Amino acid sequence: MVVRALSFGAVAEAYERFRPGYPVELLDLVTAYAGAPIRTALEIGAGTGKATRLFAQGGIAVTATDPDAAMLAELRKHLPANVTTVQAAFEDLPTDSSYELVYSAAALHWTNPEGRWARMATLVRPGGVFASFGGPVELADPALKEAARAARAPYLETDGVPSPDGTPADRPMQWPGTELEQSDWFTDVRQSVIERHLTMSAHDYIGQLSTISAYVMLPAADRDQVFRRILQVLPETVEINAEITAHLARRHH
């Protein structure tokens, strides 16, 4: 699992180039939930800073943390002045500072479940907000989705990240909301979905896939073969469903 979490450094530039950024609706959602201006935030698993930019543009002083030096080097190329970077895994972060907002964009599943919420609670100020958000970037057309799945199948059974706590996909509350609801430190757990539809070239879609850990972990020859096979079944331009599921919770006073 650790190997997989650190596999992104090798693809930091592709990650920056191909992963979609986050829409302003997400900042609005978190701000509205907070109910007061957010001045300080800690980001867990910042990567190349896709979400960092959104929150920094909202005037928030962000401390962006990531265990991977290559990811942070890429992040620093695009950095607003109100961002501090710290190279550290969530488990190694000092707990002597707390923040009005602690958030993680598509990275929380890489953190160690052991003591996760107790540690999180030391980082979020009482009354402060925890937010987690992300979601798969998927082909919108079911027929194309199936064709791509069949093309990849000999090499890769699934390319998704399974639910970390095994919550079935049809349950109304998904992870990490499920864990937050059971935590002693957090309350008022909410799940929201922000619809998002994108159009991109098939090549950019493959570029996006090249940043997903399931593909990163394949031997290079297999990976090239998979991408070639998927490209063969796609038209030049593809419609993408990239909805974002956000989970919000408040730290008990």
Backbone as CSV, one residue per row, in Angstrom:
resi,resn,N_x,N_y,N_z,CA_x,CA_y,CA_z,C_x,C_y,C_z
1,MET,0.838,-1.205,0.000,0.000,0.000,0.000,0.873,1.255,0.000
2,VAL,1.923,1.243,0.818,2.831,2.399,0.882,3.478,2.611,-0.478
3,VAL,3.919,1.503,-1.074,4.543,1.585,-2.401,3.597,2.286,-3.367
4,ARG,2.323,1.909,-3.285,1.347,2.472,-4.204,1.153,3.964,-3.931
5,ALA,1.139,4.348,-2.666,0.937,5.763,-2.319,2.099,6.616,-2.806
6,LEU,3.296,6.043,-2.861,4.472,6.798,-3.304,4.742,6.634,-4.799
7,SER,3.839,5.944,-5.486,4.067,5.667,-6.908,3.834,6.891,-7.777
8,PHE,3.257,7.948,-7.211,2.864,9.091,-8.041,4.025,9.994,-8.421
9,GLY,5.104,10.005,-7.615,6.226,10.900,-7.902,6.727,10.737,-9.323
10,ALA,6.744,9.488,-9.778,7.222,9.184,-11.122,6.333,9.818,-12.183
11,VAL,5.109,10.122,-11.835,4.171,10.657,-12.831,3.700,12.066,-12.455
12,ALA,4.521,12.764,-11.656,4.090,14.080,-11.150,3.713,15.039,-12.283
13,GLU,4.528,15.077,-13.337,4.240,16.025,-14.424,2.967,15.641,-15.173
14,ALA,2.778,14.339,-15.385,1.548,13.875,-16.049,0.337,14.185,-15.170
15,TYR,0.507,14.003,-13.880,-0.559,14.266,-12.908,-1.000,15.727,-13.024
16,GLU,0.000,16.605,-13.062,-0.288,18.036,-13.168,-0.976,18.348,-14.498
17,ARG,-0.516,17.724,-15.553,-1.020,18.056,-16.882,-2.409,17.495,-17.148
18,PHE,-2.663,16.256,-16.699,-3.885,15.557,-17.130,-5.002,15.501,-16.105
19,ARG,-4.689,15.555,-14.820,-5.776,15.463,-13.840,-6.571,16.763,-13.847
20,PRO,-7.899,16.673,-13.885,-8.680,17.916,-13.863,-8.518,18.626,-12.519
21,GLY,-8.587,19.949,-12.548,-8.552,20.724,-11.306,-9.896,20.629,-10.601
22,TYR,-10.055,21.419,-9.555,-11.322,21.380,-8.803,-12.118,22.657,-9.038
23,PRO,-13.442,22.534,-9.199,-14.270,23.699,-9.531,-14.551,24.572,-8.305
24,VAL,-14.857,25.826,-8.555,-15.118,26.791,-7.490,-16.325,26.380,-6.637
25,GLU,-17.230,25.577,-7.215,-18.391,25.086,-6.432,-17.941,24.334,-5.179
26,LEU,-16.780,23.691,-5.277,-16.268,22.924,-4.138,-15.845,23.863,-3.003
27,LEU,-15.143,24.931,-3.358,-14.758,25.940,-2.364,-16.013,26.538,-1.726
28,ASP,-17.021,26.834,-2.558,-18.284,27.403,-2.061,-18.976,26.449,-1.089
29,LEU,-18.961,25.166,-1.420,-19.594,24.140,-0.588,-18.939,24.093,0.803
30,VAL,-17.610,24.063,0.820,-16.870,23.976,2.087,-17.046,25.256,2.908
31,THR,-16.990,26.408,2.234,-17.134,27.696,2.921,-18.534,27.840,3.534
32,ALA,-19.543,27.440,2.757,-20.925,27.524,3.256,-21.114,26.608,4.466
33,TYR,-20.514,25.422,4.408,-20.621,24.490,5.531,-19.925,25.063,6.770
34,ALA,-18.768,25.663,6.565,-18.011,26.242,7.692,-18.822,27.331,8.386
35,GLY,-19.549,28.124,7.594,-20.428,29.143,8.171,-19.706,30.391,8.644
36,ALA,-18.409,30.441,8.450,-17.588,31.603,8.816,-16.362,31.575,7.923
37,PRO,-15.706,32.726,7.737,-14.520,32.722,6.870,-13.460,31.746,7.395
38,ILE,-12.845,30.993,6.477,-11.766,30.072,6.839,-10.448,30.792,6.564
39,ARG,-9.605,30.874,7.585,-8.324,31.576,7.404,-7.150,30.633,7.226
40,THR,-7.201,29.464,7.909,-6.065,28.546,7.856,-6.521,27.145,7.485
41,ALA,-5.729,26.472,6.650,-6.080,25.112,6.248,-4.834,24.254,6.135
42,LEU,-5.017,22.972,6.429,-3.979,21.962,6.249,-4.477,20.999,5.183
43,GLU,-3.633,20.750,4.178,-4.008,19.812,3.122,-3.178,18.544,3.250
44,ILE,-3.863,17.413,3.256,-3.213,16.108,3.387,-3.118,15.457,2.012
45,GLY,-1.895,15.116,1.595,-1.703,14.494,0.284,-1.967,15.460,-0.847
46,ALA,-1.276,16.608,-0.807,-1.561,17.700,-1.755,-1.202,17.361,-3.198
47,GLY,-0.314,16.401,-3.397,0.080,16.062,-4.767,0.699,17.253,-5.473
48,THR,0.244,17.523,-6.702,0.796,18.661,-7.449,0.003,19.943,-7.185
49,GLY,-0.934,19.889,-6.246,-1.602,21.117,-5.825,-2.872,21.468,-6.563
50,LYS,-3.538,20.472,-7.140,-4.796,20.748,-7.847,-5.822,21.412,-6.917
51,ALA,-5.998,20.848,-5.738,-6.959,21.432,-4.790,-6.341,22.604,-4.030
52,THR,-5.016,22.573,-3.871,-4.325,23.648,-3.139,-4.654,25.003,-3.744
53,ARG,-4.572,25.065,-5.083,-4.833,26.332,-5.768,-6.236,26.857,-5.518
54,LEU,-7.217,25.946,-5.530,-8.604,26.360,-5.310,-8.761,27.046,-3.950
55,PHE,-8.230,26.404,-2.903,-8.408,26.948,-1.558,-7.530,28.183,-1.328
56,ALA,-6.340,28.199,-1.907,-5.466,29.376,-1.780,-6.081,30.580,-2.491
57,GLN,-6.743,30.337,-3.632,-7.414,31.426,-4.358,-8.554,32.000,-3.533
58,GLY,-9.088,31.181,-2.611,-10.134,31.666,-1.714,-9.567,32.493,-0.564
59,GLY,-8.269,32.798,-0.620,-7.657,33.653,0.390,-7.261,32.916,1.663
60,ILE,-7.267,31.585,1.621,-6.945,30.776,2.798,-5.442,30.507,2.823
61,ALA,-4.823,30.630,3.989,-3.407,30.270,4.139,-3.316,28.750,4.258
62,VAL,-2.820,28.112,3.190,-2.809,26.652,3.121,-1.419,26.098,3.440
63,THR,-1.378,25.090,4.315,-0.168,24.301,4.523,-0.382,23.001,3.770
64,ALA,0.344,22.847,2.645,0.152,21.693,1.761,1.197,20.628,2.082
65,THR,0.737,19.437,2.462,1.663,18.370,2.840,1.533,17.181,1.896
66,ASP,2.665,16.532,1.624,2.674,15.331,0.805,3.966,14.579,1.111
67,PRO,3.927,13.238,1.115,5.168,12.502,1.393,6.150,12.509,0.222
68,ASP,5.676,12.895,-0.956,6.473,12.728,-2.167,7.124,14.035,-2.626
69,ALA,8.444,14.048,-2.654,9.194,15.259,-3.016,8.912,15.707,-4.454
70,ALA,8.768,14.738,-5.367,8.541,15.084,-6.776,7.194,15.779,-6.958
71,MET,6.185,15.328,-6.221,4.869,15.957,-6.297,4.938,17.390,-5.782
72,LEU,5.614,17.582,-4.651,5.698,18.933,-4.075,6.528,19.856,-4.960
73,ALA,7.542,19.318,-5.630,8.352,20.132,-6.548,7.467,20.657,-7.677
74,GLU,6.572,19.799,-8.165,5.629,20.201,-9.221,4.654,21.237,-8.667
75,LEU,4.168,21.018,-7.460,3.234,21.947,-6.813,3.856,23.345,-6.694
76,ARG,5.129,23.378,-6.304,5.784,24.685,-6.073,5.894,25.518,-7.347
77,LYS,5.879,24.861,-8.514,5.958,25.605,-9.782,4.727,26.483,-9.997
78,HIS,3.620,26.133,-9.340,2.343,26.801,-9.623,1.780,27.475,-8.373
79,LEU,2.685,27.789,-7.441,2.247,28.076,-6.087,1.825,29.512,-5.839
80,PRO,0.631,29.749,-5.285,0.326,31.095,-4.789,1.160,31.387,-3.527
81,ALA,1.288,32.665,-3.209,2.171,33.081,-2.106,1.687,32.619,-0.731
82,ASN,0.385,32.354,-0.613,-0.148,32.014,0.716,-0.150,30.511,0.985
83,VAL,0.786,29.781,0.324,0.891,28.337,0.526,2.260,27.978,1.090
84,THR,2.266,27.166,2.135,3.486,26.613,2.720,3.505,25.133,2.385
85,THR,4.656,24.577,2.010,4.703,23.135,1.731,5.512,22.404,2.803
86,VAL,5.067,21.214,3.122,5.749,20.358,4.096,5.805,18.945,3.512
87,GLN,7.015,18.394,3.378,7.129,17.026,2.885,7.002,16.071,4.062
88,ALA,5.830,15.456,4.181,5.576,14.504,5.262,4.307,13.735,4.966
89,ALA,4.290,12.494,5.406,3.062,11.710,5.376,2.159,12.184,6.504
90,PHE,0.872,11.962,6.347,-0.122,12.334,7.364,0.296,11.835,8.751
91,GLU,0.781,10.594,8.801,1.120,9.959,10.086,2.299,10.631,10.771
92,ASP,3.107,11.386,10.009,4.309,12.016,10.567,4.141,13.511,10.816
93,LEU,2.956,14.046,10.535,2.755,15.485,10.718,2.802,15.833,12.202
94,PRO,3.477,16.945,12.550,3.444,17.375,13.953,2.026,17.782,14.334
95,THR,1.637,17.490,15.556,0.267,17.795,15.979,0.231,18.982,16.944
96,ASP,1.264,19.839,16.858,1.296,21.008,17.751,0.605,22.225,17.139
97,SER,0.157,22.108,15.877,-0.624,23.187,15.255,-1.986,22.638,14.890
98,SER,-3.024,23.483,14.977,-4.349,23.060,14.502,-4.892,24.121,13.553
99,TYR,-5.843,23.713,12.746,-6.300,24.531,11.622,-7.820,24.626,11.609
100,GLU,-8.324,25.682,10.981,-9.778,25.850,10.871,-10.378,24.854,9.883
101,LEU,-9.547,24.431,8.915,-9.984,23.442,7.929,-8.844,22.450,7.700
102,VAL,-9.156,21.165,7.733,-8.209,20.145,7.276,-8.913,19.394,6.157
103,TYR,-8.239,19.266,5.007,-8.906,18.605,3.884,-7.939,17.706,3.126
104,SER,-8.543,16.787,2.369,-7.776,15.859,1.561,-8.513,15.646,0.250
105,ALA,-7.799,15.820,-0.853,-8.393,15.671,-2.183,-7.904,14.360,-2.787
106,ALA,-8.794,13.378,-2.855,-8.477,12.089,-3.487,-7.214,11.454,-2.914
107,ALA,-6.969,11.652,-1.613,-5.738,11.104,-1.026,-5.958,10.441,0.326
108,LEU,-7.150,10.599,0.904,-7.367,10.101,2.272,-7.204,8.583,2.371
109,HIS,-7.553,7.869,1.280,-7.458,6.402,1.314,-6.018,5.909,1.405
110,TRP,-5.043,6.815,1.203,-3.635,6.410,1.370,-3.190,6.503,2.833
111,THR,-3.989,7.125,3.688,-3.561,7.285,5.085,-3.837,5.998,5.868
112,ASN,-3.064,5.818,6.925,-3.186,4.619,7.754,-4.477,4.683,8.569
113,PRO,-5.349,3.658,8.444,-6.619,3.701,9.198,-6.407,3.666,10.711
114,GLU,-5.283,3.116,11.144,-5.000,2.984,12.575,-4.853,4.377,13.201
115,GLY,-5.802,4.755,14.057,-5.709,6.057,14.745,-5.934,7.263,13.849
116,ARG,-6.485,7.035,12.654,-6.659,8.127,11.680,-7.459,9.303,12.249
117,TRP,-8.605,9.006,12.880,-9.502,10.097,13.287,-9.048,10.775,14.575
118,ALA,-8.371,10.041,15.431,-7.799,10.660,16.642,-6.730,11.672,16.231
119,ARG,-5.893,11.270,15.275,-4.853,12.175,14.769,-5.490,13.368,14.055
120,MET,-6.508,13.095,13.246,-7.187,14.170,12.517,-7.751,15.187,13.501
121,ALA,-8.321,14.689,14.588,-8.954,15.568,15.576,-7.945,16.503,16.242
122,THR,-6.683,16.064,16.333,-5.666,16.962,16.915,-5.301,18.082,15.938
123,LEU,-5.557,17.859,14.656,-5.176,18.837,13.625,-6.285,19.840,13.307
124,VAL,-7.546,19.445,13.581,-8.685,20.338,13.319,-9.056,21.052,14.617
125,ARG,-9.119,22.372,14.568,-9.541,23.124,15.752,-10.936,22.740,16.181
126,PRO,-11.242,22.758,17.475,-12.630,22.542,17.900,-13.558,23.501,17.149
127,GLY,-14.631,22.970,16.591,-15.544,23.781,15.785,-15.097,23.911,14.341
128,GLY,-13.884,23.454,14.044,-13.354,23.533,12.683,-13.914,22.429,11.800
129,VAL,-13.488,22.436,10.538,-14.079,21.570,9.518,-13.060,20.583,8.964
130,PHE,-13.521,19.342,8.772,-12.753,18.366,8.007,-13.487,18.131,6.690
131,ALA,-12.751,18.071,5.586,-13.360,17.809,4.276,-12.526,16.808,3.496
132,SER,-13.213,15.897,2.834,-12.550,14.949,1.941,-13.355,14.919,0.654
133,PHE,-12.674,14.919,-0.472,-13.425,14.898,-1.732,-12.616,14.247,-2.837
134,GLY,-13.344,13.741,-3.820,-12.724,13.100,-4.971,-13.760,12.293,-5.709
135,GLY,-13.303,11.559,-6.696,-14.225,10.728,-7.458,-13.552,10.266,-8.721
136,PRO,-14.034,9.171,-9.288,-13.406,8.662,-10.507,-13.716,9.540,-11.710
137,VAL,-12.788,9.574,-12.649,-13.001,10.251,-13.935,-13.338,9.132,-14.917
138,GLU,-14.596,9.075,-15.346,-15.059,7.916,-16.116,-15.637,8.304,-17.468
139,LEU,-15.530,7.389,-18.409,-16.168,7.595,-19.709,-17.677,7.651,-19.495
140,ALA,-18.331,8.661,-20.076,-19.774,8.856,-19.852,-20.615,7.846,-20.637
141,ASP,-20.123,7.434,-21.792,-20.882,6.530,-22.665,-20.721,5.082,-22.179
142,PRO,-21.831,4.433,-21.771,-21.723,3.068,-21.227,-21.079,2.074,-22.202
143,ALA,-21.360,2.218,-23.486,-20.790,1.296,-24.485,-19.273,1.470,-24.578
144,LEU,-18.826,2.711,-24.570,-17.381,2.976,-24.611,-16.706,2.508,-23.326
145,LYS,-17.397,2.723,-22.207,-16.866,2.308,-20.916,-16.638,0.797,-20.909
146,GLU,-17.608,0.085,-21.442,-17.503,-1.382,-21.517,-16.384,-1.807,-22.474
147,ALA,-16.281,-1.105,-23.611,-15.223,-1.431,-24.588,-13.835,-1.217,-23.973
148,ALA,-13.686,-0.128,-23.213,-12.402,0.166,-22.565,-12.104,-0.874,-21.490
149,ARG,-13.156,-1.280,-20.758,-12.972,-2.296,-19.714,-12.507,-3.620,-20.331
150,ALA,-13.132,-4.000,-21.434,-12.766,-5.245,-22.130,-11.330,-5.157,-22.662
151,ALA,-10.951,-3.985,-23.156,-9.599,-3.794,-23.695,-8.537,-3.934,-22.601
152,ARG,-8.883,-3.506,-21.407,-7.931,-3.505,-20.300,-7.918,-4.843,-19.556
153,ALA,-9.030,-5.590,-19.675,-9.253,-6.777,-18.838,-8.111,-7.802,-18.780
154,PRO,-7.436,-8.108,-19.918,-6.365,-9.106,-19.830,-5.217,-8.675,-18.896
155,TYR,-5.087,-7.384,-18.664,-3.973,-6.866,-17.873,-4.397,-6.380,-16.494
156,LEU,-5.640,-5.919,-16.421,-6.083,-5.237,-15.217,-7.567,-5.515,-15.029
157,GLU,-7.896,-6.186,-13.948,-9.290,-6.555,-13.702,-10.127,-5.315,-13.385
158,THR,-9.583,-4.465,-12.504,-10.288,-3.233,-12.144,-9.264,-2.130,-11.982
159,ASP,-9.654,-0.895,-12.289,-8.693,0.200,-12.130,-9.134,1.183,-11.050
160,GLY,-10.215,0.814,-10.339,-10.714,1.707,-9.294,-10.050,1.431,-7.955
161,VAL,-10.299,2.308,-7.004,-9.850,2.083,-5.633,-11.051,1.530,-4.865
162,PRO,-10.953,0.331,-4.306,-12.112,-0.213,-3.584,-12.428,0.629,-2.349
163,SER,-13.671,0.590,-1.896,-14.048,1.338,-0.697,-13.172,0.887,0.468
164,PRO,-12.461,1.817,1.112,-11.521,1.424,2.171,-12.163,0.654,3.325
165,ASP,-13.456,0.885,3.573,-14.072,0.128,4.675,-15.116,-0.871,4.171
166,GLY,-15.095,-1.106,2.859,-15.971,-2.124,2.291,-17.432,-1.725,2.165
167,THR,-17.731,-0.433,2.282,-19.126,0.016,2.123,-19.595,-0.263,0.695
168,PRO,-20.716,-0.977,0.533,-21.218,-1.237,-0.824,-21.562,0.078,-1.546
169,ALA,-21.386,0.070,-2.870,-21.567,1.283,-3.674,-22.993,1.821,-3.649
170,ASP,-23.972,0.971,-3.278,-25.364,1.430,-3.311,-25.834,2.033,-1.981
171,ARG,-24.959,2.102,-0.977,-25.344,2.708,0.301,-25.397,4.234,0.163
172,PRO,-26.374,4.860,0.827,-26.470,6.326,0.697,-25.238,7.049,1.257
173,MET,-24.658,6.565,2.350,-23.458,7.204,2.902,-22.235,6.368,2.547
174,GLN,-21.284,7.014,1.877,-20.069,6.333,1.455,-18.895,6.688,2.378
175,TRP,-17.820,5.911,2.283,-16.584,6.215,2.998,-16.003,7.524,2.465
176,PRO,-15.410,8.403,3.282,-15.135,8.249,4.714,-16.265,8.738,5.632
177,GLY,-17.396,9.146,5.023,-18.530,9.576,5.850,-18.935,8.509,6.855
178,THR,-18.850,7.244,6.409,-19.200,6.114,7.277,-18.345,6.097,8.547
179,GLU,-17.037,6.325,8.380,-16.127,6.330,9.537,-16.323,7.588,10.384
180,LEU,-16.545,8.705,9.718,-16.756,9.965,10.447,-17.992,9.885,11.336
181,GLU,-19.048,9.235,10.823,-20.288,9.097,11.598,-20.064,8.288,12.880
182,GLN,-19.093,7.396,12.844,-18.821,6.550,14.008,-17.740,7.132,14.918
183,SER,-17.124,8.225,14.481,-16.017,8.797,15.241,-16.535,9.623,16.416
184,ASP,-15.799,9.601,17.512,-16.179,10.390,18.698,-15.834,11.866,18.546
185,TRP,-15.014,12.200,17.566,-14.472,13.560,17.482,-15.224,14.468,16.516
186,PHE,-16.041,13.862,15.632,-16.666,14.661,14.580,-18.182,14.512,14.596
187,THR,-18.854,15.545,14.098,-20.314,15.562,14.117,-20.817,16.215,12.820
188,ASP,-22.134,16.211,12.611,-22.763,16.875,11.464,-22.132,16.428,10.138
189,VAL,-22.046,15.109,9.953,-21.412,14.557,8.750,-22.344,14.724,7.550
190,ARG,-21.813,15.291,6.475,-22.619,15.483,5.265,-21.903,14.959,4.037
191,GLN,-22.691,14.439,3.109,-22.154,13.976,1.830,-22.839,14.766,0.722
192,SER,-22.049,15.345,-0.173,-22.609,16.111,-1.297,-21.941,15.670,-2.590
193,VAL,-22.689,15.772,-3.668,-22.130,15.444,-4.978,-22.179,16.680,-5.864
194,ILE,-21.036,17.005,-6.465,-20.976,18.098,-7.437,-20.862,17.453,-8.818
195,GLU,-21.878,17.662,-9.634,-21.877,17.089,-10.987,-20.803,17.779,-11.823
196,ARG,-20.115,17.000,-12.636,-19.110,17.617,-13.501,-18.949,16.779,-14.766
197,HIS,-19.101,17.426,-15.909,-18.952,16.738,-17.197,-17.883,17.448,-18.003
198,LEU,-16.936,16.687,-18.504,-15.826,17.254,-19.253,-15.761,16.598,-20.629
199,THR,-15.139,17.292,-21.563,-14.854,16.710,-22.870,-13.351,16.765,-23.048
200,MET,-12.743,15.663,-23.472,-11.296,15.683,-23.700,-10.942,14.767,-24.862
201,SER,-9.729,14.938,-25.372,-9.279,14.036,-26.430,-9.017,12.667,-25.814
202,ALA,-9.101,11.638,-26.638,-8.828,10.277,-26.161,-7.406,10.203,-25.606
203,HIS,-6.484,10.928,-26.225,-5.090,10.925,-25.747,-4.973,11.544,-24.353
204,ASP,-5.722,12.609,-24.104,-5.706,13.211,-22.770,-6.364,12.293,-21.743
205,TYR,-7.383,11.558,-22.183,-8.011,10.593,-21.287,-6.997,9.508,-20.880
206,ILE,-6.228,9.035,-21.844,-5.172,8.050,-21.550,-4.120,8.671,-20.625
207,GLY,-3.809,9.949,-20.859,-2.874,10.663,-19.981,-3.379,10.667,-18.547
208,GLN,-4.675,10.877,-18.403,-5.334,10.849,-17.093,-5.192,9.462,-16.460
209,LEU,-5.455,8.413,-17.261,-5.315,7.039,-16.752,-3.881,6.771,-16.289
210,SER,-2.912,7.374,-16.975,-1.501,7.117,-16.651,-1.121,7.621,-15.264
211,THR,-2.019,8.412,-14.632,-1.742,8.919,-13.283,-2.475,8.108,-12.216
212,ILE,-3.223,7.086,-12.623,-3.996,6.295,-11.667,-3.148,5.121,-11.197
213,SER,-3.135,4.901,-9.891,-2.172,3.964,-9.306,-2.236,2.564,-9.908
214,ALA,-3.427,2.097,-10.254,-3.555,0.738,-10.816,-2.715,0.595,-12.087
215,TYR,-2.646,1.673,-12.892,-1.855,1.641,-14.129,-0.378,1.904,-13.832
216,VAL,-0.129,2.822,-12.896,1.256,3.157,-12.521,2.002,1.894,-12.071
217,MET,1.275,1.001,-11.385,1.908,-0.189,-10.813,2.142,-1.313,-11.833
218,LEU,1.580,-1.195,-13.029,1.794,-2.231,-14.051,3.227,-2.168,-14.582
219,PRO,3.796,-3.306,-14.994,5.077,-3.258,-15.705,4.930,-2.377,-16.951
220,ALA,5.992,-1.646,-17.282,5.921,-0.641,-18.360,5.388,-1.215,-19.678
221,ALA,5.846,-2.395,-20.053,5.421,-2.989,-21.327,3.918,-3.275,-21.324
222,ASP,3.420,-3.795,-20.196,1.984,-4.057,-20.072,1.180,-2.765,-20.118
223,ARG,1.707,-1.752,-19.442,1.009,-0.467,-19.387,0.862,0.111,-20.795
224,ASP,1.954,0.098,-21.566,1.908,0.607,-22.943,0.884,-0.158,-23.772
225,GLN,0.865,-1.464,-23.580,-0.057,-2.326,-24.323,-1.517,-2.010,-23.957
226,VAL,-1.773,-1.841,-22.673,-3.125,-1.506,-22.198,-3.591,-0.195,-22.826
227,PHE,-2.727,0.821,-22.777,-3.107,2.134,-23.312,-3.340,2.060,-24.820
228,ARG,-2.519,1.282,-25.515,-2.692,1.115,-26.962,-4.058,0.471,-27.246
229,ARG,-4.382,-0.573,-26.475,-5.641,-1.289,-26.670,-6.846,-0.398,-26.373
230,ILE,-6.747,0.410,-25.324,-7.869,1.293,-24.978,-8.049,2.371,-26.053
231,LEU,-6.924,2.952,-26.505,-7.002,3.987,-27.545,-7.700,3.467,-28.800
232,GLN,-7.452,2.203,-29.132,-8.045,1.613,-30.349,-9.570,1.598,-30.314
233,VAL,-10.157,1.523,-29.109,-11.619,1.430,-29.028,-12.295,2.795,-28.794
234,LEU,-11.500,3.848,-28.663,-12.085,5.166,-28.372,-12.111,6.060,-29.602
235,PRO,-13.157,6.913,-29.712,-13.144,7.956,-30.744,-12.118,9.028,-30.367
236,GLU,-11.891,9.985,-31.268,-10.857,11.003,-31.011,-11.147,11.853,-29.777
237,THR,-12.445,12.114,-29.548,-12.852,12.942,-28.407,-13.829,12.146,-27.556
238,VAL,-13.696,12.247,-26.248,-14.589,11.489,-25.363,-15.260,12.403,-24.338
239,GLU,-16.480,12.034,-23.990,-17.224,12.720,-22.930,-16.903,12.015,-21.615
240,ILE,-16.660,12.805,-20.587,-16.216,12.279,-19.307,-17.188,12.686,-18.201
241,ASN,-17.497,11.741,-17.334,-18.240,12.060,-16.120,-17.220,12.104,-14.984
242,ALA,-17.072,13.272,-14.379,-16.060,13.443,-13.325,-16.702,14.076,-12.099
243,GLU,-17.808,13.474,-11.656,-18.491,14.060,-10.501,-17.614,13.935,-9.255
244,ILE,-17.763,14.910,-8.380,-16.973,14.955,-7.148,-17.896,14.656,-5.973
245,THR,-17.520,13.678,-5.172,-18.248,13.415,-3.931,-17.449,14.030,-2.790
246,ALA,-18.121,14.886,-2.025,-17.455,15.564,-0.904,-18.066,15.106,0.412
247,HIS,-17.210,14.887,1.390,-17.660,14.597,2.755,-17.170,15.695,3.682
248,LEU,-18.099,16.207,4.493,-17.787,17.296,5.419,-18.179,16.884,6.831
249,ALA,-17.387,17.297,7.796,-17.711,17.025,9.191,-17.134,18.134,10.059
250,ARG,-17.726,18.297,11.230,-17.275,19.364,12.147,-16.642,18.733,13.383
251,ARG,-15.541,19.301,13.787,-14.855,18.833,14.998,-15.653,19.293,16.209
252,HIS,-15.933,18.366,17.138,-16.649,18.714,18.360,-15.943,19.843,19.102
253,HIS,-16.731,20.696,19.738,-16.144,21.747,20.585,-15.609,21.125,21.866
